[in-house]
Amino acid sequence: MKFSEIQQIANFYGFDLKDMSNIYPYSNRKKQTIGISDRRSGEIKLKIPDRRTAAIGN
């Protein structure tokens, strides 16, 4: 599934996809670079590992 398709689904349900590489330092992300946040509260609900880093070291 493409990033844009996931983004459309998230938007439909009231969530935003965020690139967490600019928000959190690497030690807090634990290789997770994409986050799904609630649009109303701004809280990160789910952290998704980037497929480039998911294959390394898991």
ZIVEN-V675063 format. One record per residue. N is the residue number from 1. PHI is phi in whole degrees, -180 to 180 (none if undefined). PSI is psi in whole degrees, 0 to 359 (NA if undefined). OMEGA is omega in whole degrees, 0 to 359 (* if undefined). Layout:
<<N,PHI,PSI,OMEGA> <N,PHI,PSI,OMEGA>>
This chain:
<<1,none,136,181> <2,-78,155,179> <3,-57,319,182> <4,-65,327,178> <5,-70,318,177> <6,-64,321,179> <7,-64,320,179> <8,-65,318,179> <9,-65,316,179> <10,-61,317,179> <11,-62,322,180> <12,-61,321,182> <13,-92,7,175> <14,88,25,179> <15,-120,160,177> <16,-121,143,172> <17,-91,135,180> <18,-127,141,172> <19,-83,108,186> <20,-82,354,181> <21,-65,335,178> <22,-92,344,185> <23,-93,312,185> <24,-113,147,174> <25,-68,159,185> <26,-56,321,182> <27,-64,330,179> <28,-83,334,183> <29,-80,328,183> <30,55,52,178> <31,71,7,181> <32,-97,119,188> <33,-114,349,180> <34,-120,132,179> <35,-124,147,175> <36,-106,120,183> <37,-117,148,176> <38,-72,128,184> <39,-65,326,183> <40,-76,313,184> <41,-94,338,182> <42,80,2,182> <43,-76,136,177> <44,-74,121,183> <45,-95,327,185> <46,-148,137,176> <47,-112,130,184> <48,-114,128,177> <49,-70,141,175> <50,-70,137,184> <51,-63,336,178> <52,-70,323,181> <53,-94,342,181> <54,-67,327,181> <55,-78,344,183> <56,-97,119,171> <57,78,11,178> <58,-97,NA,*>>
